[in-house]
Amino acid sequence: MSAAFTLRIPDAMDKPLREAVAGASSLNDYILRAVRRKMTLDAARKLACIAPLDLLI
């Protein structure tokens, strides 16, 4: 399932953001990857608070 949304970029952020994504296929792709990374990190932090992981094998 996917959802569409509109992101308004303030004029002051437009040029620096476009420069930062110069290597990406598109600004949209860069923002989507950044949002996914943020969501993954947030979920991992919540999980770590609920049940600390025992990573020793």
Summary of the structure (lengths in Angstrom):
residues: 57
radius of gyration: 16.3
end to end distance: 36.2
largest distance: 50.7
contacts: 79
relative contact order: 0.08
helix: 60%
strand: 0%
